[in-house]
Amino acid sequence: MKLNLNNTTLLRRILIMCFITISIPLTAQIKYSDGNDSWNPNQLGNHRAVIAFTGSGNVAKTTIEWRRRDTNPELKKIIVQDASGKEVQNIKTENINRENGTIFFEPISGKGTYYVYYMPYVDEGTANYPKGIYQKPENKADAQWLSNIKANLKDNTAVTEIQSVNAFNSFYPMEVIATAAETSALVAKNSGNSFLVFPEDREHSIKLKSDLPQRWIQKGVQNSFADTAMKGEYLAFQLGVYALEDLKNVKVSFTNLVSTTGATIDAKDISCINTDGTRYDGSPFASIVSVSKGKIQAMWCGIDVPQTAAAGTYAGKATVTADGKSKEINLQITVSNEVTKNGGIDSPEKMTRLKWLNSTLAQENTVIAPYTPLTVNNSEIALLGRKLILAPNGFPAQIQTFFTPEMTTVTTKANDILSSPIDFHFVDASGKEAQWKNSGVKFTKKEAGTVSWENTSTSKSVQMDINASVEFDGFVHYTVKVTALEDVSFNDINFQMPMQPASAKYMMGLGQKGGDRPATFDWKWDVAHKNQDGAWIGAVNSGLQFSLRDEKYSRPLNTNFYLQKPLLLPTSWGNDNKGGITITPNPKSVVVNAYSGARTMKKGDVLYYNFNLLITPFHTINTDFQWDTKFYHKYSPIDSIAKTGATVINIHHANAINPYINYPFIEFKKMKTYIDEAHQKGLKVKIYNTGREVSNKAYETFALRSLGHEIYSPGKGGGFSWLQEHVGDDYIAAWFVPEIKDAAIVNSGMNRWHNYYVEGMNWLTQNVGIDGIYLDDVAFDRITMKRIKRVLTKDGHPGIIDLHSANQYNKSDGFNNSANLYMEHFPYINKLWFGEYFDYEKNQPDFFLTEVSGIPFGLMGEMLQDGGNPWRGMVYGMTNRLPWSDGADPRNIWKVWDSFGIKGSEMIGYWSENCPVKTNNAKVLATVYKKNGTALISIASWADADVNVKLNIDWKKLGINPAKATITAPEVTNFQPAKTFTAKDEITVPKGKGWLLIVK
């Protein structure tokens, strides 16, 4: 149909179209520049506008189109300075909003440059946990000056540029917002769509969630994306989804990419990390992505270009779907002739390592030294130094260890842990206990690293299905599924672990400090405040850790953050806080009774009474490693370290070669140079890298943010100004280093960042040459720890891991014990360093032995807080680290070790009945280091005052002829004077101190 329009109508249409076009002009882009750290952000903030005043008079007016991402800018102070840094007092603001703001100020230096700082803050809180507080507006302007401001005054300045204090603080270009008018016009132009897609390259991480960036307005809606890649490179890119209505189940699918010559990059080599991948434990990862109306979601995608791909230009499609609607994006990827190494991961700034998020590296459960393959003989499963014997119902009938009390060797003599089998008891409302028929043990896997079995037990009212496994390190996992076969009421469902008294001497956990087990014990669940779901009970050479969980278990946060993500109360064990644990001794047994209390189950109801066991010790103590491995815990010149006698250097974070916490990939070239020099001079180097929180300097920060709460924990935000200004909200601010402004964000726990972490450790070992890691508390579990140990020890690398922990027994950490919390990691640790807030003066020997020394678990340790107590430490073979704190100088003790020749000696601790030296005072303990007709005796006092003691020496056990023996105390600076004793002498032992005596 032909449309006839008269001239008036046509003119009106043209005018309307012109109005629409000119009403939202594309303004000239303001220059954004780097301030090169030329001002103090702690006083002035991180951002300023540079103003050129060219007018006359004493009132300058400027309108700054700052396009700010922060909310409520009108509530933030404005500071104006002249070019010399002198502050302007006479200021008036007008119409301050997120898009722009007008500022009147007195041009105190006449024509020239002025600076408008518009986000000044003050750091409150502590140095390492700052709280950036943005200053509020002030009205200090003189009334007479204010009267000079004319209502019709036009701008008499030019905004020449917007500067950030340095490049890292810049908002440009991805955080410079579009105006409301620009956004409305874009939405109007695309009405009828449920969402828009903005392709973006890997160098421009999408950072805004609620505002379109101005960059997208300038580019317009695109339906294509083009980039270049090398052969073998992982090419990351983004599809920014802008929701025009609420979206559910956003997904991205891909076609094959085909070149002009017919070569193909298969669609299976292209993926979206937001929705698909592999979890840290090797299981499939799938996530449903939803986007609320008006919000932006970055969908990070990656093309794994095969190394064999032919050079050329490849074309294909990415299709974004949501709620049945879709958008196609044409992909055009040019593959160059150049071949990259390792998928391009040597250039992490290109986001090439996002591929690591879905890694399965070192996931196979292969046996790790010094462990040995599991063997099965009927119902007996043997592992290094231990044996698990199964009852017909699949639960442990007996658990044995074969370690000597000294913890230095394994024998054939069994230490029974159980006094009778572990079992569940179902007591019905009438007080009768359920009687069971069981299927017997059926082994489902018999491998060197894992043995698994199953069993079904049936009673009249319930069925209990067991799936269980033991691993080569002594970790035992039970999934216990209880299904009601009819409606039933129980007075109690409990789990009983009867232990031999000799294997239940000590206890740690459930609110109990490590030490002698209390005679009786009663505990109730309190997950809101306490990170407690189990305990360790044992002796030095035999013990069990147990932990009680259900199918919804999620690892809580730790290290100051427990209360922000606590344990979930297990539905089964907790039973609405009716559950608890009692420990009751009798002449033949110590019974651990985990009860869950009265409950009813309807037919078909299911409960999971899952539990884990760790059979301790894990292996013998490696005393020679202890004497050989002398740590220097500071970044210093190699030559100066070598002179101290140290053999291993620990590189903390916040230094030139490892500046950023848990992200050692930025200065790796400097790190490699340092490590190469250390290796040439016979020293090993380990680095700090824990994964518990992640530096804001991580190249992948915003890609990780796009994954919702998978990588970063939800939280109230705040903290250092950079986090507030760029991350915005919904995070937990963690450790901060003021000197380099390194601000970390708390990791959410068990997630795909651990895949990245394993790959990163492998890369650092193979390419940078690290000899291990220093862990400062950890947030990952034993699955990741095993993978880490595998990659660190691959190809003959030493893979030394030592674990430091601050004392977790406090409110913020949920009153847990460090050793109990991290016991699942102990099988792969070489040395413990416990740690800050451990009191080496007030605690008794049983605390030292169980919670600090590591000996009952096959480990040895060192002390930290205030340098530790060197006399007490030596009873456990512990010193401290050079040069961590004042008084922490173990070199004089190292000299005693070397002059005596402690390497190769047999350590016989005071806790062993075989120790050949004791004192006549129960509070003064002696440990012997015995070697070839000589011995080093370490004596330490826990007496309340100076005491005189005599040595009770079993000369035959010591292997020394008493008639020819001499006892000397070598002079050790800051430890003891030189002195000679006879076997009959009384030795004065000062309070809290002791002696090192050499007997020949």
Buried (B, 14 or more C-beta within 10 A) or exposed (E): EEEEEEEEEEEEEEEEEEEEEEEBEEEEEBEBBBBEEEBEBBEBBBBBBBBBBEBEEBBBBBBBBBBBBBEEBEEBBBBBBBEEEEBBBBBBBEEBBBBBBBBBBBBBBEEEBBBBBBBBBBBEBEEEBBBBBBBEEEEEBEEEBBEBBEEEBEEBBEBBBBBBBBEEBBBBBBBBBBBEEBBEBBBEEEEEBBBBBBBBBBEBBBBBBEBBBBBBBEEEBBEEBBBEBBBBBBBBBBBBBBBBBBBEEBBBBBBBBBBEEEBBBEBEBBBBBBBBBBBBBBEEBEEEBBBEEBBBBBBBBBBBBBEEBBBBBBBBBBBBBBBEEBBBBBBBBEBBEEEBEBBBBBBBEBBBBBBBBBBBBBBEBEBBEEBBEBEBEEBBBBBBBBBBBBBBBBBBBBBBBBBBBBBBEBEEEBBBBBBBBBBBBBBBEEEEEBEBEBBBBEEEEEBBBBBBBBBBBBBEBBBBBBBBBBBBBBBBBBBBBBBBBEEBEBBBBBBBBBBBBBBBBBBBBBBBBBBBBEEEBEBBBBBEEBBBBBBBBBBBBBBBBBBBBBEEBEEBBBBBBBBBBBBBBBBBBBBEEBBBBBBEBEEEBBBBBBBBBBBEBEEEBBBBBBBBBBBBBBBBBBBEEBBEBBBBBBBBEBEEBBEBBBBBBBBBBBBEBBBBBBBBBBBBEBBBEBBBBBBEEEBBBBBBBBBBBBBBBBBBBBBBBBBBEBBBBBBEBBBBBBBBBBBBEBBBBBBBBBEBBBBBBBBBBBBBBBBBBBBBBBBBBBBBBBBBBBBBBBBBBBBBBBBBBBBBBBEEBBBBBBBBBBBBBEEEBBBBBBBBBBBBBBBBBBBBBBBBBBEBEEBEBBBBBBBBBBBBBBBBBBBBBBBBBBBBBBBBBBBBBBBBBEEBBBBBBBBBBEEBBBBEBBBBBBBBEEBBBBBEBEBBBBBBBBBEEBBBBBBBBBBEEEBEBBBEBEBEBBBBEEEEBEBBBBEBEEBBEEBEBEBEBEBEBBEBBBBBBBBE
